[in-house]
Amino acid sequence: MRIDIITVVPDLLKSPFEASIMQRSIAKGLVEVNFHNLRDYSTNAYKQVDDYQFGGGAGMVMMIEPIDKCISELKSQRDYDEVIYMTPDGETLNQKIANQISLQGNIIILCGHYKGVDQRVRDQFITREISIGDYVLSGGELGALILCDAVIRLIPGVLGNETSALTDSFQDNLLAPPVYTRPAEYKGWKVPEILTSGNTPKIEAWREDEAYKRTLERRPDLIKNQS
Ligand code: ADE
């Protein structure tokens, strides 16, 4: 998968791709991530990428021209499956959306700033608008990172153990069951006996049960929305 991220603050984005799973996915050649500084596409002497909004009002708006130049240049080099805009008024990111995007080949992610982008950018170039939650960030960069992390770990070969992404919380609309590791007893606090029984079918049934109980308790909305 190739990810092109368009931003006015590339420095905010780089280090998370230099550690842990995202770094390994790049090292293994499974993912390529490129950062594009929008200011490099400004024709303005001051490298300006935003301007006052028509009609008045507080807050600057990101101009169409540098964004058009950047996206058009990328599109002239290869085809893209999605051009995603990170914005608080987009569809809220969930596991289903992460799964869908993980199947794409090339994607562009545009990070908004200030009051957002000129609406014509959204009308002309954007295929999908994503929010990471009902709160407003200073820019789309941190949202883009969360989207990349959620997507990249789903790409086959990225996680060592393929099944571990499949058993994540939300993959079957259920939260994950509790997990334990050694020692089996610590300060008198014991691991549930079933987990050390070696009875795989019973362990699976216990896990399903616990996942269901936990979801019912913490996120009953997930069970209601199952159909
Ligand atoms: N930009 C600002 N707030 C955001 C949010 N909640 N999700 C995605 N991008 C954003």
Residues whose N, C-alpha, C, O or C-beta is under 5 A from the ligand:
A	BS01	ADE	M86 T87 P88 I130 S131 I132 G133 Y135 V136 L137 G139 G140 G143
